[in-house]
Amino acid sequence: MENLEKLALSTGGKHEAFVRMAKLYQLSGNLEKALELWNAAAILDPNKRDDDAFLEVQKLLISLGEYDRASLGLRDILGTTEEEKIWQTALYLSAQLDAFRNGNPAVLSQLSEHSGYVEMRSRILYTLWRISGDASYKNKLLVSFPRSPEAKIARAADAYEENPGVRAAATAQWLLFPGREKLVLAVPAPAVIETTPVTTPSSAAVLQTGLFGLEENAKTMADRLAKAGFRPEITRRSVNNNEYWAVIVPAGLDVNHTLMELKNAGFESFPIY
């Protein structure tokens, strides 16, 4: 990181440094800092936007629950980019957003049969299965992509139903990260349930489901969580001297279990302490 920060001070090395630091912060879980650096890389050249970096910005906005901003950014990319790969990925993310936010998987279902989306098909099938509950999508996933990370998670979900003591590792947001196809997912030993009760979010882990620049957006997500049976709270957070509203849910006695409950209900989250 120190070497990259030095590189960022030189005119010629700024873009490379921003991108490499963004990836490091993203992998370390500091999504807000990664977002700032990806955005810096995207707009470094005032004459030409880096659409690759700008696409990463939209992925992180989705991860942070900033769905409205991400939707606008994806619409911008779809209307301006000349790179086919970037356009395809933007369309996929836009379709996934529509499926999660509005319960409308029609476009995503069409993409699952499109030859241009073979590389994304395992992710698409996994999402369609989770949103619709239609087991045929899971069967296609397991048969067509048995070694994919999504198939491994699906099998882990089956294993959990048979033996609730065994869980997949908590990997919130990982589906959006570069390098996902190289991950090896291991099912850990049965979890030991803590007997000490968790009384307040401040005393243990809570799960952040979104970070918003507008309080109204945070309230909207909190309302959706409440309707789904969760107990959301809204707290103010300062990130790089900017005020945000974070939506959190108490993790309870078992962080992994609550993560899975949120994910099954259509909410991405990650633990904070």
Secondary structure, DSSP 8 states (H G I E B T S, - for coil): -HHHHHHHTSTTTHHHHHHHHHHHHHHHT-HHHHHHHHHHHHTSSTTS--HHHHHHHHHHHHHTT-HHHHHHHHHHHHHH---HHHHHHHHHHHHHHHHHHHS--HHHHHHHT-GGGTTTHHHHHHHHHHHH--HHHHHHHHHH-TTSHHHHHHHHHHHHHH-TT------TTGGGSTTGGG------S------S----GGGS-EEEEEEESSHHHHHHHHHHHHHTT---EEEEEEETTEEEEEEEEE-TT-HHHHHHHHHHTT---EEE-
